[in-house]
Amino acid sequence: MTTNTEVAGENREKLEANLARVEELQQRLISAISKRKPTPQALNGPENEFYSKAAQAYFQEWMTNPAKVLEHQVEYWGKTLTHFVEAQQTLARGQLKAPENPGPQDRRFKNPLWDSHPYFNFVKQQYLINANAIREGIEKLEELDDVEKRRLRYFSQQIVDMLAPTNFLATNPDALMKAVETEGESLVRGLENLVSDLEANNGEMLVRLADESAFSIGENIATAEGEVIFRNRMMEVIQYKPTTEKVHETPIVLFPPWINKFYILDLKPQNSLIRWVVDQGYTLFVVSWINPDASYADIGLEEYVEEGYLKAIGVAKEVCEVDKVNAVGYCIAGTTLSLTLSLMKKRGDKSVKSATFFTALTDFSDQGEFTPFLQNDFADGIEQEIEQEGILPSFIMARTFSYLRSNDLIYGPAIRHYMMGETPPAFDLLYWNGDGANLPGKMFKDYLRALCQRNEFAEGTFEFLGETLSVKDVDVPLMSIATETDHITAARDVFRGVQMMGSKNKQFVLGESGHIAGIVNPPTKNKYGHYVNDDLSLDFDAWKETGEKHEGSWWPHWEAWLRKRSGKKVPARVPGDSPYKSLCPAPGTYVAIKARDQI
């Protein structure tokens, strides 16, 4: 029989052991943070002038329309006071329960205690009242232009999200219950997770989204069979092994974005676009970009085009003994493919038979959700970081994208990982998301200033390799796929760029879901549908409204279109059976280079 004294002794031993671990972790925490390299202040928030403009606009509202401001304030005071009085009355009656109306639903507050416990319910409802008051106050400001209001809306929402009660131990019932259940063990594990993440990222605060130990590139992820047949300082070219006896004569050359790794298109066999394309009877070449270090500081878009795009197209032509290829570009690689096509037209190079664009912008006149990051203060901060490091470290882009969906990609995972002490899930997509790439300094400055800020390609004024390029020069048969809920490359912005292209044979397809799931959408899943409409003279909303909705993946629709532009069937080409011999098996060596190891 166990006595109370024995139990107390065991608990005391656990407590002392946990305290010893905390002391050790504190030392590691200090050491990890000390390794962090400072980043320009502009990358951590807007300059003071931005806040001054916001304050000036608010005071201007007071001067010109005080009734409107007071109405908003009185409404907020009224809701807060009513909420407080109702809570007091409930407690005075001795009812330790939440009111009949527990307030609006929010998926951050899934624990029943947020509705049933008077303390947590009061905290939740007051937070939501505060958040709504801030949003309404910003929307009522009339002295800010559209760009300034977008930025104010974004940065204020970041503050609102950061101050959510779920983000603090004292007001998070899940974390408190877990700490009690584990006798504080969950908090110690959470601190261990925090320290480990800081150590793995040179002192930077990057929340780990997936269990990295669960995946090994080339073993249980990125396993499609193929060979690296060419390598230079910019890329490796992978030729994939055929799975059919005959293939279409015209090969496909696929250019993935160099912000992330190409294996988003080959996560696992059942959702691999790479495997699916090969199974349809195509010779497929995929570019795997280098993950650059500071020695690539002076590499610009010119090198990506000449040593990447043009070289890869030339390699594919030589291997297959053809004059033309079908080219595919995803995201920034699709944008750069359009630049390449414009350059090739100027040079009289007709090596591309057709082009396919996955979520690729060419017109940046509406900067959408990226408006806060494309203003001069942030761009200046980027350039300062580039001057300091020679590259734009991957964590800055990762952090930027994550804050666009901060509750899903920052605070939610941080709560589970650091406050609850949980191990991140073994999720291949999240593993890929965390396997980012650095960006060469000159390349990113060119892209940020000339394309994103000045929109020179859409304006027809982009000076590049001795030519003046325009989106109107893109005149090969093309198909552009955008996705309905894409927050990185908004579908209406992609559509507008396609309308500007000079091709007389072009299609636009709108897939359901977002930037990744809408593209990695295998037919076997029958999960997300797509819209088609041949009338590209309409505006985006009218195009979608009058478009034809199809259930299931857009992949077969694209393949049927591509088949008509891929020639007759010929014997399948085996990687290495050409002047370009095998250098190593797919997925190659460049894909294994980690961004943090290059800094």
Helices and strands as residue ranges (DSSP letters): H 4-34, G 41-43, H 48-64, H 66-92, G 107-109, H 113-116, H 118-139, H 146-162, G 165-167, G 169-171, H 173-181, H 185-200, G 212-214, E 226-231, E 235-240, E 246-248, E 252-255, G 262-266, G 269-271, H 273-279, E 284-289, G 294-296, H 301-303, I 304-310, H 311-320, E 325-330, H 332-347, E 352-358, G 368-373, H 376-389, E 391-392, H 394-403, H 406-406, I 407-411, H 412-414, I 415-419, H 428-433, E 439-440, H 441-446, I 447-453, H 456-459, E 462-464, E 467-469, G 471-473, E 478-483, H 491-500, E 506-511, G 523-525, E 530-532, H 540-546, E 548-550, H 555-563, E 569-571, E 584-585, G 590-592, G 595-598
